[in-house]
Amino acid sequence: MLNVSGLQKSFGGRELFDDVSLNIMSGDRIAITGPNGAGKSTLIKIILGKEEPDAGTVSFIRGTRVGYLPQESEPAGNETVMEVAVPTEYEHDGQFIAKVKQILSSLGFKLTDYDRPAREMSGGWIMRAHLARLLADEPDLLMLDEPTNHLDLETLIWFQDYLKYYPGAILMISHDREFLNNLCTHIAELRSSKIMRYTGNYDEYLVQRAAMEATMIATAKAQQRDIDRLQLFADRFGAKASKASQAQSKRKQIERIKEDMVQVPDGPESTMGFRFPQPPRSGQRVITLEKIKFGYGEKMIYDGIDFEAERDQRIVLVGPNGAGKSTLLKLLAEVLKPQSGVHKLGHNAKYGYFGQHRAAMLNPTNTVFQEAMDTPQRITEQAIRTVLGSFLFRGDDIYKPVKVLSGGEKSRLALVKLLLDPPNLLLMDEPTTHLDLASVDALIEALKQYQGTLVFISHDVHFIRALSTHVVRVEAGTLRHFTGGYQYYLDKTAQSARAALTSSSFSNTAGAAEKPVSQADRREQKRQEAALRQARSSKKSDLQKRIAALEKEIADLEAKERDYAVELEKPEAYHSGGRATQINRELVRVSDRLEAANKEWEKAGADLAQMGDGEAG
């Protein structure tokens, strides 16, 4: 479907890529990962033809349709949400429009939003409209750059499940670990101007990378020991006539080892080795809301709710989009004032709010370092540099004026300031937005150290799982408490859903039993059963054909894999010209496709067996 071969790219004398190659096959789910600044977005732009490489090629199989969702959308014009989501060529296609509407609904849009001018909505909502357009169009290759940034938790879970059954290939950049774990078949890591492809999801990639690096480090150490031993001989006996030829031979051996020396890649970005200052201890009851009423105009959000947080609790607010999670957080932070009810802070309690406009509190004339230093806490310069580095401010970045920072950079700096002087009640709205995977881990470690109370909203499931000890579901103006972590909440809500389904099924069955079945109903039932049998027979035939085709493909791939392995054993493969490198690339491509074909064959076989079981029953 897509072949990227031998890409090279430099910016201002800095080498970004050196001989980067990547193949994408139908059905692949590949995430590009790597440290900030490694060139992930640049690689995407080169694939899309928006930037030119210094060397190398990008080629698609003829007829491949590509769809792309950038991190930020273009400013909306006068078009409505539906006009953004429906391309001109589909504006009279009723089936396509119905599909778009279904996806828009799943992404949180209401019926009344469809004809609204898109410019009235936030950038996040416009991105969702573009996403609906892409998903309905179903390109062969779907390219996504941070697609979860603008999604709430429940919409993200729907999106994740939708992509599991997406018919095309997916190439993505994402800093959401749970999302990557649930979707990826491969990880392509960009690091030190090279790309390394791993099979499996993100957690499996971490294990494989650690094992590979341990092997490379051990090999490099062994090579260095050989060099030191040979150098010692050459230095000791180089001046002796009787040993001069041996010493020269040792020097040549050293040169050969250096030519083949294993290059250990730069280590991954590490989390901080710094202990954050801790806030003063609060009383047991930290914050209380009693009989709170609040609405926007005539729309009532809460009508008499109660809420309480106790010392050391880690509470995550979950619920559907528009349920009032951010409103509740703003009521706790007194950013919004209720129409009635009581807001009470407990003994010695002090809150800090990390909301959507968190960057507004920064001084634009300060540098990043000056702004981080501007805290009542007494912290060393080195400690502050360490924290800034963990949140992507490295090298000369710390001397940038705050006024030139991007929105994401200002958000990260505000987060640093909050952690350097934390209150004993933290109220945080989507704190992981704009953070890469290493910075999310840094934030998790910081909040695990934090000795205070945390109430937060997040769409990052890994972050939620790592921190939450209590879940509050916000829905239809009510709060439902789950006194356990996120998995406990999922288990409990799944039990409730199963119970409701069982009750509904029993009720429907009982109701049906009371009604007499007419002859017309019986004829219709028989017609439906015949149609079902015909459809099942057709599906069974398709599965049998698919299994036969996969078996032939697997046999061909296994033969190719054997042929490539034999070629790699021949000495001439390692002569000049890079034949061994080319063979290795082909071998990786064949092995990856063979693994995917075997999985497809197993699934098709299981589906066929299940059809047989259904018929037997």
Secondary structure, DSSP 8 states (H G I E B T S, - for coil): -EEEEEEEEEETTEEEEEEEEEEE-TT-EEEEE-STTSSHHHHHHHHTTSS--SEEEEEE-TT--EEEE-SS-----S-BHHHHHS-GGGTT-HHHHHHHHHHHHHTT--GGGTTSBGGGS-HHHHHHHHHHHHHHH--SEEEEESTTTT--HHHHHHHHHHHHT-SSEEEEE---HHHHHHH-SEEEEEETTEEEEEES-HHHHHHHHHHHHHHHHHHHHHHHHHHHHHHHHHHHHTT-GGGHHHHHHHHHHHHHHHHT-----------------------SEEEEEEEEEEEETTEEEEEEEEEEEETT-EEEEE-STTSSHHHHHHHHTTSS--SEEEEEE-TT--EEEE-TTGGGGS-TTSBHHHHHH-SSS---HHHHHHHHHHTT--GGGGGSBGGGS-HHHHHHHHHHHHHHS--SEEEEESTTTT--HHHHHHHHHHHHH--SEEEEE-S-HHHHHHH-SEEEEEETTEEEEESS-HHHHHHHHHHHHHHHHHHHHHHHHHHHHHS---HHHHHHHHHHHHHHHHHHHHHHHHHHHHHHHHHHHHHHHHHHHHHHHHHHTSGGGGSTTTHHHHHHHHHHHHHHHHHHHHHHHHHHHHHHHHHHHHHH-
